[in-house]
Amino acid sequence: MKIDDISIAIISLIRLGVAFRFVYCMVRLQGAEEEAAQFRKRVKNTVMFYIIAESIWQIKDIVMYYYGG
């Protein structure tokens, strides 16, 4: 296995996990009025995690391209 294969597998798992977490929190947000603030915060944290994770993989791709890896 190459580093590219491993990184594709990991980013796929991250995307899938974020999608499931986002859907779960949105469904729970609709049903629980008293816990709405908690689930809004979880949704926000999920989106921030996804943005950071995608940024890390983009930086890795730029570095690998720049150094010819």
N, C-alpha and C positions, 0 to 999 in steps of 0.2 A: 504494500500500500504506500502510496505517496502522500505527501503532506496535503496536496490539493484534494485528494479523496477524503482524507480525514476532516479537513476543514469544511468540505461540502456536506458531509454527514452531520457535523456538529451544528452548522448554521441551519440545516434543515430541521434538526431537533429543536433548536432554539425557536425558530419560526413557528413550528407546530405547537410547542409548549406555550408560547406567547399568545397564539391564536386561541387555544383552549382556555387559557387563564382569562383572557379578555372576555370571551363569550360567557364563561362561568360568572365572572364578576358582574357583567351587564345583566344577566338573568337574575342573579341574586339582588342586584340593585333595584330591579323592578318589583320584587316581591317583599323586600324588607325596608319599610320606611324608617324605622328607628335606627337601622344600621346603615343608612344611606351614605353618611359621611365616611364611614369606614371603607365601604366598597368603592366610593369615588377616589379615595386615597390609594387604594389597591390598584385601581385602573390606571391612575396617574403613574404609579410606580412601575407598573407593567409596561406602559408605553415608554417611560424613561429607560428602563432596562433594554427594551428592544432597540431604541435609538443608539444607546451606548454599544450594544453588542454588534449592531450593523456597522457602526463607525470603526470598531476595532478590526473587523474583518476587511473593511475597505482599506484601512491603513496597512494591514498585512499584505493585501494585494498590491498596493502601491510600492511598498518596500521590496516585495519579491520581484516586481517588474523592474524597479530601479536597479537592484543589484543582480538581476539576471538569474534569479533562482528559479 
